[in-house]
Amino acid sequence: MNSSTDNVMLATDRCGVLAIDLGALGENYRRLAKNVAPAALAAVVKADAYGLGAVQVSQRLYQEGSRTFFVAHFIEAVQLRPSLPQDAAIYVLNGLQPGNEERAAALGVVPLLNSIGQIKAWSQTAGRVGRTLEAALQVDSGMSRLGLSPDEVCELLANPGLISNIEVTTLVSHLACADEPANPASARQLAALRAISTGFPTLPVSLANSGGIFLGGEFHGSLARPGIALYGGAPVADRDNPMLPVVRLEVPVIQTRTVSPGTQIGYGGTFTAKTSTRLATIAAGYADGLPRSLSGRGAVYFEGQRLPIAGRVSMDSITVDISALPEGALDLGTPVEVVGKHQTLEMMAADANTISYEILTRLGHRYQRRYI
């Protein structure tokens, strides 16, 4: 007979604990909502809410008052729809792939229409299902990534019948440099969007992402769409972070040892001990979202002490130099801080030569996710 724990995943079965503070998430939402008022505040929950769990995050943000959620792909909307009340609108930033239109209509999912082709396909779907369908129009204001081109905007304005059976809820565009307040690109995009919006004078406008919220009220429009700021990441570079931290990651030690001077450590032997060195190996690596580019650059923390990475980050483990700690401070199973009070997402991102978004969204599923 199987024991009652045979099918239970214990914390000790995992390679670490990723704690997600839903209270801090809620407070971040409230701070951002106050900043953009009287504009409304949506929530960007794409990529499984930046890796933190789209269902849990969206349900908490719904409690905080959010009624508009943005995902990137249709499959994300399919997965999220059953978890939210029907008055919550789910927008698909990338629009719909051909063949998904009728499923989206049945689910009440709202696509961003990024091309004349998508507009025609959605309009035809509305004709087939016999009712008007909601959508947002996304226009390219200067990022050259997604949205109607200037020529397509002109084509649409010349042929308003293309959207005669589509209820367009919002005119959307996206800022490319919002995290750099001094970059003039944001002002150019705002001017471009304002010029486009004269052709759609009744449509609410949505432009501000996390960084855009902190560019000032002229960028807020009718609906702001924060992502990283909700999850505690810094919305603007080179400024104090006004958001509360939402994640804490601790990973256990799986071995300690002392090596002699001249000992090479890790793949490629890229680190050589200059003196007698005490080491600890922890149970997470690049398969768990800790970039290989942290090799020889990054660190973890224990009781406020920085423990530098010694050698290369492996797939499932990292070795750190613990010589600065008292002997016996770390043992098998002792957790060390990877992200938390002493090491922010931005600190780790800087060591890895990347951005906090990538650090957050890559945190792997071998961690136990603990919601606070």
C-alpha positions as CSV (number, residue, x, y, z in Angstrom):
1,M,0.0,0.0,0.0
2,N,1.3,3.5,-0.9
3,S,1.9,5.9,2.0
4,S,-0.2,9.1,2.1
5,T,2.9,11.1,1.1
6,D,3.8,9.1,-2.0
7,N,2.0,11.5,-4.3
8,V,2.7,14.7,-2.4
9,M,5.5,17.1,-3.6
10,L,7.3,18.2,-0.5
11,A,9.5,21.3,-0.2
12,T,12.5,19.1,0.2
13,D,11.8,17.5,-3.2
14,R,12.4,20.9,-4.9
15,C,15.6,22.7,-5.7
16,G,14.5,25.8,-3.9
17,V,11.6,27.9,-2.7
18,L,10.3,30.8,-4.7
19,A,8.1,32.9,-2.3
20,I,5.6,35.2,-4.0
21,D,4.2,37.9,-1.8
22,L,0.6,38.6,-3.0
23,G,0.2,41.3,-0.4
24,A,3.1,43.2,-2.0
25,L,1.7,42.6,-5.4
26,G,-1.6,44.1,-4.3
27,E,0.1,47.1,-2.8
28,N,2.1,47.7,-6.0
29,Y,-1.2,47.6,-8.0
30,R,-2.7,50.2,-5.6
31,R,0.3,52.5,-5.9
32,L,0.3,52.3,-9.7
33,A,-3.5,52.8,-9.8
34,K,-3.2,55.9,-7.7
35,N,-0.4,57.2,-9.9
36,V,-2.4,56.9,-13.1
37,A,-5.9,58.0,-11.8
38,P,-8.3,59.0,-13.3
39,A,-7.0,56.6,-16.0
40,A,-7.8,52.9,-15.4
41,L,-5.1,50.4,-14.6
42,A,-4.8,47.0,-16.3
43,A,-2.5,44.1,-15.5
44,V,-0.1,42.5,-17.9
45,V,0.0,38.8,-16.9
46,K,1.7,37.3,-20.0
47,A,4.3,34.6,-19.7
48,D,2.5,33.1,-16.7
49,A,2.5,36.5,-15.0
50,Y,6.2,36.9,-15.6
51,G,6.7,33.4,-14.2
52,L,4.8,33.9,-10.9
53,G,1.6,32.2,-11.8
54,A,-1.0,33.9,-14.0
55,V,-4.0,32.3,-12.2
56,Q,-2.9,33.3,-8.7
57,V,-1.7,36.7,-9.7
58,S,-4.7,37.6,-11.8
59,Q,-7.2,36.5,-9.1
60,R,-5.4,38.7,-6.5
61,L,-5.3,41.7,-8.9
62,Y,-9.0,41.1,-9.7
63,Q,-9.6,41.5,-5.9
64,E,-7.7,44.7,-6.0
65,G,-10.0,46.1,-8.7
66,S,-8.4,45.1,-12.0
67,R,-10.9,44.2,-14.7
68,T,-8.6,44.2,-17.7
69,F,-5.8,41.7,-18.2
70,F,-3.3,41.4,-21.1
71,V,-1.6,38.2,-22.2
72,A,0.7,37.7,-25.2
73,H,-0.7,34.5,-26.8
74,F,-4.2,33.1,-27.4
75,I,-3.3,29.9,-25.5
76,E,-2.5,32.0,-22.4
77,A,-6.0,33.5,-22.6
78,V,-7.5,30.0,-23.0
79,Q,-5.7,28.9,-19.8
80,L,-6.6,32.0,-17.8
81,R,-10.3,32.5,-18.8
82,P,-11.8,29.9,-16.5
83,S,-10.1,31.4,-13.5
84,L,-11.6,34.9,-13.8
85,P,-15.2,36.2,-13.6
86,Q,-16.8,37.0,-16.9
87,D,-16.6,40.8,-16.3
88,A,-12.8,40.5,-16.5
89,A,-11.6,41.3,-20.1
90,I,-8.6,39.3,-21.4
91,Y,-6.8,41.0,-24.3
92,V,-4.3,39.1,-26.5
93,L,-1.4,41.4,-27.4
94,N,-0.1,39.4,-30.4
95,G,-3.6,39.0,-31.9
96,L,-4.9,35.7,-33.2
97,Q,-3.3,33.2,-35.5
98,P,-5.5,32.1,-38.4
99,G,-8.0,29.5,-37.2
100,N,-8.3,30.7,-33.6
101,E,-10.9,33.4,-34.3
102,E,-14.1,31.4,-33.6
103,R,-12.6,29.9,-30.4
104,A,-11.7,33.4,-29.2
105,A,-15.1,34.7,-30.0
106,A,-16.7,31.8,-28.0
107,L,-14.5,32.4,-25.0
108,G,-15.0,36.2,-25.1
109,V,-11.3,36.8,-25.6
110,V,-10.5,40.2,-27.0
111,P,-7.7,40.3,-29.6
112,L,-5.5,43.3,-30.5
113,L,-5.8,43.7,-34.2
114,N,-2.4,44.4,-35.6
115,S,-2.9,44.3,-39.3
116,I,-5.6,44.8,-41.9
117,G,-5.5,41.0,-42.4
118,Q,-6.4,40.5,-38.7
119,I,-9.2,43.1,-38.9
120,K,-10.7,41.3,-41.9
121,A,-10.5,37.9,-40.3
122,W,-12.1,39.2,-37.1
123,S,-14.8,41.0,-39.0
124,Q,-15.6,37.8,-41.0
125,T,-15.8,35.9,-37.7
126,A,-18.3,38.4,-36.4
127,G,-20.4,37.8,-39.5
128,R,-20.3,34.1,-39.0
129,V,-21.3,34.2,-35.3
130,G,-23.9,36.8,-36.0
131,R,-22.9,39.4,-33.4
132,T,-20.5,42.3,-33.0
133,L,-17.2,41.3,-31.5
134,E,-14.9,43.4,-29.3
135,A,-11.3,44.1,-30.3
136,A,-8.6,46.7,-29.7
137,L,-6.7,48.3,-32.5
138,Q,-2.9,48.3,-32.1
139,V,-1.0,50.9,-34.1
140,D,2.8,51.2,-34.6
141,S,3.8,54.6,-33.2
142,G,7.5,54.0,-33.7
143,M,8.6,50.7,-32.2
144,S,8.3,48.8,-35.5
145,R,7.3,45.6,-33.8
146,L,3.5,45.1,-33.8
147,G,0.5,47.2,-34.9
148,L,-1.0,48.8,-38.0
149,S,1.5,50.6,-40.1
150,P,0.9,54.3,-41.1
151,D,-0.3,53.0,-44.5
152,E,-2.7,50.5,-42.9
153,V,-4.1,53.2,-40.6
154,C,-4.8,55.3,-43.8
155,E,-6.4,52.3,-45.4
156,L,-8.6,51.7,-42.4
157,L,-9.7,55.4,-42.2
158,A,-10.5,55.3,-45.9
159,N,-12.6,52.1,-45.5
160,P,-14.4,52.4,-42.1
161,G,-16.6,49.5,-43.2
162,L,-13.8,47.2,-42.3
163,I,-14.7,47.5,-38.7
164,S,-18.4,48.0,-39.0
165,N,-19.2,44.9,-37.1
166,I,-16.3,45.2,-34.6
167,E,-16.7,47.0,-31.4
168,V,-13.3,48.7,-31.0
169,T,-12.7,49.3,-27.3
170,T,-9.2,50.9,-27.3
171,L,-6.5,52.4,-29.5
172,V,-3.2,50.8,-28.3
173,S,0.4,51.4,-28.9
174,H,3.6,50.5,-27.0
175,L,6.6,52.5,-25.8
176,A,10.0,51.3,-26.8
177,C,12.2,53.4,-24.4
178,A,9.9,54.2,-21.5
179,D,12.5,53.0,-18.9
180,E,14.9,55.7,-20.1
181,P,13.1,59.0,-19.1
182,A,15.6,61.2,-21.0
183,N,15.2,59.3,-24.3
184,P,13.3,61.5,-26.7
185,A,11.8,58.5,-28.5
186,S,8.9,58.4,-26.0
187,A,7.8,61.9,-26.8
188,R,8.0,61.1,-30.5
189,Q,5.8,58.1,-30.0
190,L,3.3,60.0,-27.9
191,A,3.1,62.7,-30.7
192,A,2.7,60.0,-33.3
193,L,-0.1,58.3,-31.4
194,R,-1.9,61.6,-30.8
195,A,-1.8,62.2,-34.6
196,I,-3.2,58.8,-35.3
197,S,-5.9,59.1,-32.6
198,T,-7.4,62.2,-34.4
199,G,-8.7,59.6,-36.9
200,F,-10.4,57.7,-34.1
201,P,-11.6,60.6,-31.9
202,T,-14.0,58.5,-29.8
203,L,-11.5,55.7,-28.9
204,P,-9.8,55.5,-25.5
205,V,-6.0,55.4,-25.8
206,S,-3.6,53.0,-24.1
207,L,0.2,53.7,-24.3
208,A,1.9,53.6,-20.9
209,N,3.6,50.4,-19.8
210,S,5.4,50.3,-16.4
211,G,8.0,52.8,-17.4
212,G,5.5,55.0,-19.2
213,I,3.5,55.4,-16.0
214,F,6.4,57.3,-14.6
215,L,6.9,59.6,-17.6
216,G,3.9,61.7,-16.5
217,G,0.2,62.1,-16.9
218,E,0.3,62.9,-20.6
219,F,1.4,59.3,-21.2
220,H,-1.3,57.7,-19.1
221,G,-4.2,57.9,-21.6
222,S,-7.3,56.1,-20.6
223,L,-5.7,52.8,-19.6
224,A,-2.2,52.0,-18.4
225,R,-0.7,48.5,-18.7
226,P,2.1,47.8,-16.2
227,G,3.9,44.5,-16.1
228,I,7.3,44.4,-14.4
229,A,6.4,47.1,-11.9
230,L,3.6,45.0,-10.5
231,Y,6.1,42.2,-9.8
232,G,8.5,44.4,-8.0
233,G,10.9,45.2,-10.8
234,A,12.3,48.7,-11.2
235,P,10.2,50.5,-13.9
236,V,12.8,53.1,-14.6
237,A,16.5,52.7,-15.0
238,D,19.0,54.6,-12.7
239,R,16.3,55.6,-10.2
240,D,15.2,54.3,-6.8
241,N,12.7,51.5,-7.2
242,P,9.3,52.8,-6.0
243,M,7.8,49.3,-6.0
244,L,7.7,46.6,-3.2
245,P,9.6,43.4,-3.9
246,V,7.3,40.5,-4.7
247,V,9.6,37.6,-5.0
248,R,12.2,35.9,-2.8
249,L,14.2,32.9,-4.0
250,E,16.1,30.6,-1.6
251,V,18.1,27.6,-2.8
252,P,19.5,24.9,-0.5
253,V,23.1,23.9,-0.1
254,I,23.8,20.3,-1.4
255,Q,27.5,20.0,-0.5
256,T,30.3,21.9,1.2
257,R,34.1,21.2,0.9
258,T,37.5,22.8,1.4
259,V,39.9,22.8,-1.5
260,S,43.7,23.4,-1.6
261,P,45.5,26.2,-3.3
262,G,45.7,25.6,-7.1
263,T,42.5,23.5,-7.2
264,Q,40.4,24.2,-10.4
265,I,36.7,24.4,-9.9
266,G,33.8,23.7,-12.3
267,Y,33.5,23.2,-16.0
268,G,36.5,24.3,-17.9
269,G,38.5,25.0,-14.7
270,T,37.9,28.7,-15.1
271,F,38.3,29.3,-11.4
272,T,41.5,28.4,-9.6
273,A,41.7,28.6,-5.8
274,K,44.5,30.9,-4.8
275,T,44.4,29.8,-1.1
276,S,42.7,27.2,0.9
277,T,39.1,27.8,0.0
278,R,35.8,26.7,1.4
279,L,33.1,26.1,-1.1
280,A,29.4,25.3,-1.1
281,T,27.4,23.9,-4.0
282,I,23.7,25.0,-4.2
283,A,20.9,23.1,-5.9
284,A,20.0,25.3,-8.9
285,G,21.6,26.3,-12.2
286,Y,20.8,27.6,-15.6
287,A,18.0,25.1,-16.1
288,D,16.4,26.8,-13.2
289,G,16.7,30.3,-14.7
290,L,20.0,31.4,-13.2
291,P,21.9,32.5,-16.2
292,R,25.2,31.0,-17.2
293,S,26.5,34.5,-17.7
294,L,26.6,34.8,-13.9
295,S,29.7,32.6,-14.0
296,G,32.5,34.2,-12.2
297,R,30.4,37.4,-11.8
298,G,27.3,36.8,-9.7
299,A,26.8,35.8,-6.1
300,V,24.3,34.5,-3.5
301,Y,23.9,35.8,0.0
302,F,23.7,34.2,3.5
303,E,22.8,36.4,6.5
304,G,23.9,39.5,4.5
305,Q,27.3,38.1,3.4
306,R,27.9,38.1,-0.3
307,L,29.2,34.7,-1.5
308,P,30.7,35.0,-5.0
309,I,30.1,32.4,-7.6
310,A,33.3,30.3,-8.2
311,G,33.6,29.1,-11.7
312,R,30.9,28.4,-14.2
313,V,27.2,28.0,-13.5
314,S,26.2,24.4,-14.3
315,M,22.8,23.2,-15.5
316,D,21.6,22.1,-12.1
317,S,24.0,23.6,-9.6
318,I,26.3,26.6,-8.8
319,T,29.4,26.6,-6.6
320,V,30.1,29.6,-4.4
321,D,33.0,30.7,-2.2
322,I,32.0,30.6,1.4
323,S,35.4,31.4,2.9
324,A,34.0,34.6,4.5
325,L,31.6,32.7,6.6
326,P,32.3,31.0,10.0
327,E,33.1,27.3,9.6
328,G,29.9,25.3,9.9
329,A,27.6,28.2,9.0
330,L,26.3,26.2,6.0
331,D,25.5,22.6,5.9
332,L,23.4,20.2,3.7
333,G,20.0,21.8,3.2
334,T,20.8,25.2,4.5
335,P,19.0,27.8,2.2
336,V,20.9,30.7,0.7
337,E,19.4,33.9,-0.7
338,V,19.4,34.1,-4.5
339,V,16.9,36.9,-4.8
340,G,15.6,38.8,-1.8
341,K,16.5,41.4,0.8
342,H,20.2,41.6,-0.1
343,Q,20.1,40.9,-3.9
344,T,17.4,42.4,-6.0
345,L,16.3,41.3,-9.5
346,E,18.2,44.3,-10.9
347,M,21.4,43.4,-9.1
348,M,21.3,39.9,-10.4
349,A,20.4,41.2,-13.9
350,A,23.4,43.6,-13.9
351,D,25.8,40.7,-12.9
352,A,24.3,38.6,-15.7
353,N,24.4,41.4,-18.3
354,T,20.7,41.2,-18.9
355,I,17.4,42.8,-17.6
356,S,15.2,42.0,-14.6
357,Y,12.4,40.9,-17.0
358,E,14.6,38.0,-18.2
359,I,15.7,37.0,-14.7
360,L,12.1,36.9,-13.5
361,T,10.5,35.1,-16.4
362,R,13.2,32.4,-16.5
363,L,12.9,31.2,-13.0
364,G,12.2,27.5,-13.4
365,H,9.4,25.2,-12.4
366,R,11.6,23.0,-10.2
367,Y,11.2,25.6,-7.4
368,Q,8.4,25.2,-4.9
369,R,6.2,28.3,-5.4
370,R,4.9,29.5,-2.1
371,Y,2.2,32.2,-2.1
372,I,2.2,34.5,0.8
